[in-house]
Amino acid sequence: MTDLSILNLHKVHGKGWEVRSDIKEAELRWMQHLMSRCVPVLSSHPDFLNDWCVEWTGAVDLDGYARHKPPKDLDGSKLVHRWMYEKAIEPLGNLTVDHACGNRGCCNLRHLRALPLKLNRQLGDHRQLYSVQSHRNRLLELQVNLSH
């Protein structure tokens, strides 16, 4: 198993999960770079209240998805969450990466899962409830509750 302890990815998908053994050193370094551009954010999704989103602070596209420009020697998606999923967990083929937390800027691998596009689109509609604005509102609620 490749040592990814500095990224804290070894705990990603529960007990017994291991990062892909064929991950390259350059991919690992780029993953470290990507994670350095993320910040922990409280999740407003009820299933993830005790597991923070890892939100991208770099460029995002018009739909709110994290974007990056990988070095020329590394192939893969320009979407951060997809690139990280494929490098750390498994190739996706025709599948898409679903943000189970509903936060499109999240790169926490525990919040990502591979799904067929049709299912991902069906699930995506109701999760607008857990948007960035919901994150901000939840943080404000917590701050108000803590100050009383």
C-alpha positions as CSV (number, residue, x, y, z in Angstrom):
1,M,0.0,0.0,0.0
2,T,1.2,3.5,-0.9
3,D,1.7,5.7,2.2
4,L,-0.8,8.6,1.9
5,S,-1.0,9.3,5.6
6,I,0.1,12.9,5.1
7,L,-3.1,13.4,3.0
8,N,-5.2,11.5,5.6
9,L,-6.7,9.6,2.7
10,H,-6.0,6.2,4.2
11,K,-9.3,6.4,6.2
12,V,-11.4,7.4,3.2
13,H,-13.8,4.6,2.5
14,G,-14.1,2.9,5.8
15,K,-12.5,-0.1,7.3
16,G,-10.1,-2.0,5.1
17,W,-10.0,0.6,2.3
18,E,-6.6,1.1,0.7
19,V,-5.5,3.7,-1.8
20,R,-4.6,2.4,-5.3
21,S,-1.2,0.7,-5.2
22,D,-0.3,1.9,-8.7
23,I,-0.4,5.6,-7.8
24,K,2.6,7.5,-9.1
25,E,4.9,9.7,-7.0
26,A,4.1,12.7,-9.2
27,E,0.4,12.1,-8.7
28,L,0.9,11.9,-5.0
29,R,2.8,15.3,-5.0
30,W,0.0,16.9,-7.1
31,M,-2.6,15.5,-4.7
32,Q,-0.7,17.1,-1.8
33,H,-0.8,20.4,-3.7
34,L,-4.5,20.1,-4.4
35,M,-5.3,19.3,-0.7
36,S,-3.2,22.4,0.4
37,R,-5.7,24.5,-1.6
38,C,-8.7,23.2,0.4
39,V,-10.2,24.2,3.7
40,P,-12.4,22.3,6.1
41,V,-16.0,23.5,6.0
42,L,-18.9,22.3,8.2
43,S,-21.3,20.1,6.1
44,S,-24.9,21.1,6.3
45,H,-26.0,17.7,5.0
46,P,-27.6,15.6,7.8
47,D,-25.6,12.5,6.9
48,F,-22.2,14.4,7.1
49,L,-22.6,16.6,10.2
50,N,-19.6,14.9,11.9
51,D,-17.5,14.7,8.8
52,W,-16.4,18.1,7.4
53,C,-16.4,18.9,3.7
54,V,-12.9,19.7,2.3
55,E,-13.7,22.7,0.2
56,W,-11.6,23.9,-2.8
57,T,-10.5,27.5,-2.5
58,G,-9.1,27.7,-6.1
59,A,-10.9,28.3,-9.4
60,V,-14.4,26.9,-9.9
61,D,-16.5,26.6,-13.0
62,L,-19.9,28.3,-13.5
63,D,-21.6,25.3,-11.9
64,G,-19.5,25.5,-8.8
65,Y,-17.2,22.5,-9.4
66,A,-13.5,22.8,-8.4
67,R,-11.1,23.2,-11.4
68,H,-7.4,22.7,-11.7
69,K,-4.7,22.5,-14.4
70,P,-2.7,19.4,-13.8
71,P,1.0,19.4,-14.8
72,K,1.6,18.2,-18.4
73,D,3.2,15.0,-17.2
74,L,-0.1,14.0,-15.4
75,D,-3.2,13.0,-17.3
76,G,-6.7,13.1,-16.0
77,S,-9.7,15.3,-15.5
78,K,-9.6,19.0,-14.9
79,L,-12.3,18.6,-12.3
80,V,-10.5,18.3,-8.9
81,H,-12.9,15.8,-7.3
82,R,-12.9,13.5,-10.3
83,W,-9.1,13.7,-10.7
84,M,-8.6,12.8,-7.0
85,Y,-11.2,10.0,-7.1
86,E,-9.6,8.4,-10.1
87,K,-6.1,8.6,-8.8
88,A,-6.8,7.6,-5.2
89,I,-9.6,5.1,-5.5
90,E,-10.4,3.7,-9.0
91,P,-10.8,4.7,-12.7
92,L,-14.4,5.8,-13.4
93,G,-14.9,4.8,-17.0
94,N,-18.4,5.9,-17.9
95,L,-19.4,6.7,-14.3
96,T,-19.5,10.2,-12.8
97,V,-18.5,11.3,-9.3
98,D,-21.4,12.2,-7.1
99,H,-21.0,14.6,-4.1
100,A,-23.0,12.7,-1.5
101,C,-22.7,15.8,0.7
102,G,-24.3,18.0,-2.0
103,N,-21.4,20.5,-1.9
104,R,-19.9,20.7,-5.4
105,G,-16.8,22.3,-4.1
106,C,-16.0,19.4,-1.7
107,C,-13.0,17.2,-2.4
108,N,-13.4,15.0,0.7
109,L,-13.0,11.5,-0.7
110,R,-15.4,10.2,2.0
111,H,-18.1,12.3,0.4
112,L,-17.6,11.2,-3.2
113,R,-19.0,8.1,-4.9
114,A,-19.1,6.7,-8.4
115,L,-22.6,6.7,-10.0
116,P,-24.1,6.5,-13.4
117,L,-24.8,9.9,-14.9
118,K,-28.6,9.4,-14.9
119,L,-28.7,8.5,-11.2
120,N,-26.3,11.3,-10.3
121,R,-28.6,13.9,-12.0
122,Q,-31.7,12.5,-10.3
123,L,-30.0,12.7,-6.9
124,G,-28.6,16.2,-7.6
125,D,-31.8,18.1,-7.8
126,H,-33.0,17.6,-4.2
127,R,-29.5,18.4,-2.7
128,Q,-29.7,22.1,-3.6
129,L,-30.8,22.3,0.1
130,Y,-27.2,21.7,1.0
131,S,-25.6,24.4,-1.1
132,V,-22.8,26.8,-0.1
133,Q,-25.5,29.2,1.3
134,S,-26.8,26.4,3.5
135,H,-23.2,25.9,4.8
136,R,-23.0,29.6,5.6
137,N,-26.4,29.6,7.3
138,R,-25.4,26.5,9.4
139,L,-22.2,28.2,10.5
140,L,-24.1,31.3,11.5
141,E,-26.6,29.2,13.5
142,L,-23.7,27.5,15.3
143,Q,-22.0,30.8,16.1
144,V,-25.3,32.3,17.4
145,N,-25.9,29.1,19.5
146,L,-22.4,29.2,20.9
147,S,-22.6,32.9,21.9
148,H,-25.7,32.4,24.0
